[in-house]
């Protein structure tokens, strides 16, 4: 009975999420409560949920303060020199432009928000793509791959979800996967360079296309990149358009004198994070407090800085606490053990020891066809419980499960990718033709590197 209820609960949760009958927060709360009561939890469901909240509180704290910290760093212009450098260095070389797109998208992806990454990358670089005659599809492919690969950062979403679902520390999942992340980004940049060379060969001699810049709708507020580019067709027009687009993308608000301080604290934070000296939530709490106090000395400014990012904070942190309902009920009622026993019974014994790799492979199509919430909170716990019978730890299963993120990010279920293709004026089908097989390659490389280095058992 518990097996049937558990499987039905997972299926119901996924259907509600994928059909958009409810937000993830509502689905994570309502569906488990209904099935928990059907399983006979009664008033005991309260303890199950509070136990789940206790387990997920550190993850919620990490996300809360990570969003504030990186939000502040973007607000005060920490990454603006990188953006300017990329725009200046690429010049009018299509190959350098496409490679720079990958670098810029990866850097901006440090804030963990795909929408922000795509807005900044597209606004800063699309005018150059149009000016040089480089296909905007190349921009969406490279930006999508870079952001999808960087999406395994512990504050990016999937890693936090995997850790929350399996009740482990995000650092246990992410830190050992840093070599896989680096390998994935190397492959992304290799793809970017190859695409750039292909564009350089296709274009031949550079043709200035200033007039095509006029009326390109790609601004976050529904405006055009750089406003009216004019129709004069001069180099000065193009330069002005590029500069105005860059200014719109950056919007520096901070004190330039604090640039080195902000860079130092960010580097120190990332260094301590990788060394695993302190819990990640503690690190981000301290870093966020320092960043706010130094960059915004006045209390009103600090409050305004926090409020600017409140929408992201509420949606992400609320999702984590809502997940406590599903994980708490799933475990507290005994559904997870019952379902795991059933799955163990139908999996051939010869495949059991390879469940981590199987999970990594399954994460590629599964996270494309369903949301991260459905996969990490609905499917991963069952697979992990089953894998435990074969000596595979929850952390190892979580690491394998995040390798499919480069492919997941291209899914039409991901609002950020829809924003990207809309900003670039590219059809989703055109984007998929070029990006999907490359995303599979990046995911497989990340999985293979994890296996070779022993972070994911084979």
C-alpha angles and dihedrals in degrees: 000000000000090000092054092046092047094050092044091049091052091046092048092049092050093047092050091049097044095044089047093232088143140005117265090254093055093044093048090055106033102043097050093044091055094047092041090057090046088053090057099255093141115170088343088080088082093063091045091056096044089050088053091049091052090053094049100040094093091052091050090050091050093052093045095055097034090059090049094047098049091038089057092047091055092043093055093046102251092147096040094094089054091051092048091046092052093049093047096044097049090058108165098325111117092205093053091044093056093044089049089052090060093048094047094046091049093050095047089045087071088087089064095233117116094194092056091048093053095044093051095041095046096043093049099042111024093082088057091049091053093043093054095039093243114155112258087217087072089056093052092046095051096040091047093050094046094048093044091053093047089048090089090074107123092245094044098083115252096067091047090048093049091048092046094048092050095036097236134124116276088226090062088058103038109036096060088047095058092099089052090050091051091047091049092052091048089056091046092052090046089054089047093052092047092049089048092052090049090052091047090052093045095048096043108181114024115259116199109226104183095151093061089063091068113104098002105157107217108119121121089236097049095267129118129271107266091351117252109003091192128226101253093107096217130139089240090059091052092048092050091050092050092049094047091048090050092049091050091050095050111039099176113211102165136087109273089214089066095056095100092045091052091047091050095050091047093050091045091050093051092045094051090044093057091046089055093220095143134019111276094238090055092049093052093044091055094042093048092050092050093045093051095044095048100040097038109032094174119079092226091054092050091051091048091051091052092045091053089065098035094107093059092042095051095047096046100039091042089054092053094051091045088053087061088070093056096042093043095050093040091056101031095055093047093244094127094054092046094049092045091053090051093048090047089054095055098042112090111246090237091063098046098085089051096055093113093058090041089053091051091052093045091051090068098065097023096057089045094053096040138029123270088247092058094046101042098038098032109034109018096063090055093048091046094050089051092047090054088070088063096049097260112139126227090244091055091050091048091052092052092047095059096055091085093064097101087060094040092057090064093058119118085228088071110086093203094062090050088053091050096053091043093052091048094044092237128142115242090230091055090049092050094050091063103029109042101070090042090051090052090053092051092049093049091048091053091049094047093049089051090052095046092051092047097245090117117039118231 
